[in-house]
């Protein structure tokens, strides 16, 4: 890997800007890279793929970047459709170039499941993309229980995210020096932010609150196709 001067962050969540865990993780890492002299820019797949003009702007930004970071939420066991489509467009764009500019690619996946290992397949897809698109693979970071972050600024999320913050700090230092994210960063990111029993309890309470707010609390146990 080369020492990066410009980094492009692509947010793979379709949530509005400022509301996703993916963006919270990307924003923190971008801030740390900026502190180490790397210029960063952020784009969102939902906007970048809305028109062909915007997609071309994304591809142009990719060409100008030394480091490409994709932060996305897990959908079942893979990338969201829009994130996958973006990677396909980027790969096709770089494959027709005689000598695409050297750049590194880092992937950050988060899932709502308590265990980070649910992201393994999605990160393997990202590594496959890196090879197909001519990027240097800079590693993958996997976070479980992403719903606990829920788009909050990591600097204000308290001790719950201390391992996440430390992981991103380590990754930023390595990437700014032209190295891939270290294994220690991946291990820290994968550590549970809270006991699984507590996370599932809070998740259940949150689910019931949403049902109450939307007037369907009494339908949570409905079985309309039971007959």
C-alpha positions in Angstrom: 0.0 0.0 0.0 1.0 3.6 -0.6 0.7 6.3 1.9 -2.7 7.9 1.1 -3.3 11.5 0.5 -7.0 11.3 -0.4 -9.6 8.9 1.0 -13.1 8.4 -0.2 -15.8 7.1 2.2 -18.9 5.5 0.7 -21.8 4.9 3.0 -23.7 1.8 2.1 -26.7 2.4 4.2 -29.9 3.7 2.7 -30.9 5.6 5.9 -30.9 9.4 5.7 -27.6 11.1 6.2 -26.5 11.3 9.8 -28.8 8.5 11.0 -26.9 5.2 10.3 -24.4 3.3 12.3 -22.4 2.8 9.1 -22.0 6.6 8.8 -21.1 6.9 12.5 -18.2 4.5 12.0 -17.1 6.0 8.8 -17.2 9.6 10.2 -15.1 8.7 13.2 -12.5 7.0 11.0 -12.5 9.9 8.5 -11.9 12.4 11.4 -8.9 10.4 12.6 -7.4 10.2 9.1 -7.9 14.0 8.7 -5.9 14.5 11.9 -3.1 12.6 10.3 -3.0 14.6 7.1 -5.3 12.6 4.8 -8.0 14.5 2.9 -11.3 12.8 3.1 -14.7 13.0 1.3 -17.9 11.1 1.9 -20.6 9.9 -0.5 -23.8 7.9 0.0 -24.9 5.0 -2.3 -28.5 6.1 -2.2 -27.6 9.4 -3.7 -24.7 8.3 -5.9 -26.7 5.7 -7.8 -29.9 7.8 -8.2 -28.8 9.2 -11.6 -26.1 8.3 -14.1 -24.6 11.7 -13.6 -24.1 11.1 -9.9 -22.8 7.6 -10.5 -20.1 9.1 -12.8 -19.3 11.6 -10.0 -18.7 8.6 -7.7 -16.5 6.9 -10.3 -14.5 10.1 -10.8 -14.0 10.4 -7.0 -12.8 6.8 -6.9 -10.2 7.5 -9.5 -8.9 10.4 -7.5 -8.7 8.5 -4.2 -5.7 6.6 -2.8 -7.9 4.9 -0.2 -11.5 3.7 -0.6 -13.6 2.9 2.5 -17.0 1.3 2.3 -19.1 1.2 5.5 -22.3 -0.7 5.3 -25.0 -2.6 7.3 -25.4 -6.3 6.9 -28.5 -7.5 5.0 -29.1 -11.1 6.0 -25.5 -12.3 5.3 -24.3 -10.0 2.5 -24.2 -6.4 1.3 -27.3 -4.2 0.8 -28.4 -4.1 -2.9 -27.3 -0.5 -3.4 -23.8 -1.2 -1.9 -23.4 -4.3 -4.1 -24.4 -2.4 -7.2 -22.0 0.4 -6.4 -19.1 -2.1 -6.1 -20.2 -3.7 -9.4 -20.1 -0.4 -11.1 -16.7 0.5 -9.6 -15.2 -2.8 -10.6 -16.5 -2.6 -14.2 -15.1 1.0 -14.4 -11.7 0.0 -13.2 -11.5 -3.2 -15.3 -11.7 -1.4 -18.6 -8.8 0.9 -17.6 -5.4 -0.2 -18.9 -3.7 0.7 -15.6 -6.1 1.8 -12.9 -4.6 4.1 -10.3 -3.2 2.2 -7.3 -5.5 2.4 -4.3 -6.4 0.5 -1.2 -9.8 -0.7 -0.1 -11.1 -1.1 3.5 -14.6 -2.5 4.3 -16.4 -1.9 7.6 -19.5 -4.0 8.2 -22.0 -3.8 11.0 -25.0 -6.0 11.8 -27.9 -6.1 14.1 -27.1 -9.5 15.4 -25.1 -9.6 18.6 -22.3 -11.6 17.1 -19.8 -9.9 14.8 -19.1 -13.1 12.9 -22.3 -12.8 11.0 -20.4 -10.2 8.8 -17.8 -12.8 7.7 -19.4 -13.7 4.4 -20.0 -10.0 3.5 -16.4 -9.1 4.2 -15.2 -12.0 2.1 -17.3 -10.6 -0.8 -15.6 -7.3 -0.3 -12.2 -8.9 -0.4 -13.2 -10.6 -3.6 -14.3 -7.3 -5.0 -10.9 -5.7 -4.1 -9.0 -8.3 -6.2 -11.4 -8.0 -9.1 -11.3 -4.2 -9.2 -7.5 -3.9 -8.8 -7.5 -2.6 -5.2 -5.1 -3.5 -2.5 -7.1 -5.2 0.2 -6.6 -3.1 3.4 -8.8 -5.4 5.6 -12.3 -5.7 6.9 -13.7 -4.6 10.3 -16.8 -6.3 11.6 -19.1 -5.0 14.3 -22.0 -6.8 16.0 -24.9 -5.3 17.8 -24.7 -2.2 15.5 -28.2 -1.2 16.6 -26.8 -0.2 20.0 -24.9 2.7 18.2 -27.9 3.7 16.1 -26.2 6.4 14.2 -24.8 8.2 17.3 -21.5 10.1 17.3 -19.0 7.7 18.7 -17.4 10.4 20.7 -20.7 10.8 22.6 -21.7 7.2 22.9 -19.8 6.5 26.1 -17.8 3.6 27.4 -20.0 1.1 25.4 -18.0 1.9 22.3 -14.5 2.1 23.8 -13.3 -1.0 21.9 -14.9 0.3 18.6 -13.1 3.7 19.1 -9.8 2.0 19.9 -10.2 -0.3 16.8 -10.8 2.7 14.5 -7.9 4.6 16.1 -5.5 1.7 15.3 -6.9 1.4 11.8 -6.5 5.1 11.1 -2.9 5.1 12.3 -2.1 2.1 10.1 -3.9 3.3 7.0 -2.4 6.8 7.2 1.0 5.1 7.3 0.2 3.1 4.2 -0.5 -0.2 6.0 -3.6 -2.4 6.1 -5.8 -2.3 9.2 -4.1 -4.5 11.8 -5.5 -7.7 13.2 -5.7 -6.1 16.6 -8.1 -3.6 15.2 -10.4 -6.3 13.8 -10.3 -8.2 17.0 -11.2 -5.2 19.1 -14.1 -4.2 16.7 -15.5 -7.7 17.0 -15.7 -7.7 20.8 -19.3 -7.4 22.1 -20.2 -3.9 23.2 -22.5 -5.4 25.9 -23.7 -8.8 27.2 -25.8 -10.5 24.6 -28.7 -11.0 27.1 -28.8 -7.2 27.7 -28.7 -6.4 24.0 -31.5 -8.8 23.1 -33.6 -7.5 26.1 -33.2 -3.9 25.0 -33.9 -4.9 21.4 -37.1 -6.5 22.4 -38.2 -3.5 24.4 -37.4 -1.3 21.4 -39.4 -3.5 19.1 -42.4 -3.3 21.5 -42.1 0.5 21.7 -42.1 0.8 17.9 -45.2 -1.4 17.8 -47.0 0.7 20.4 -46.0 4.0 18.6 -47.4 2.6 15.4 -50.6 1.3 16.9 -49.9 -2.4 16.2 -48.8 -3.5 19.7 -51.7 -6.0 20.0 -50.8 -7.5 16.7 -47.3 -8.6 17.5 -48.4 -12.2 18.0 -50.7 -12.2 15.0 -50.7 -15.3 12.8 -52.7 -14.3 9.7 -51.7 -17.3 7.7 -52.1 -19.9 10.5 -55.2 -21.2 8.8 
